[in-house]
Amino acid sequence: MGFLGRSFINDLEQAVDQYVVYRDILVETALEFELYLAITQGTYKSNFQRKLTQMIINRNQVKLLIVDAESEVIVQWID
């Protein structure tokens, strides 16, 4: 999910919905994988600091993986 669409909220809705579906599948099939939503550091700084975004992420218990897109390195894991 690149969050490059015309509306950040629509992109967020799609990403969170997909995350929840995948998480439910992992739970139902008893697979013990940790699921994270990977986003770039720029997207995290520009959009995921908003109160509305934080509320949605927290309510849906979305774990985040923050990546530096240029160096292709994981910057932060957020549970």
C-alpha positions, 0 to 999 in steps of 0.5 A: 500500500503506497498511500499515493491515491487522491485521498489519504483517508480512502487509502487508509481505509483500504489498508486497514481493512486489508490488514484486519482481513489478513489478521483474521485469517492468521488467527482463524488458521492458527498461524503464528505470524506477526502482521505489520502494515509497512509504510515509508518514513515520509508517510508516517511523518506526514500522515500517521501523526494525525489524531484521526489516523492514530485513533483508527490505527489504535482501535484496529490494533494495527502494528506498523513497520516504518521503512526508509524507502531510500536506504530500504532499511527498517526504521521502527517497529510499532506494536 
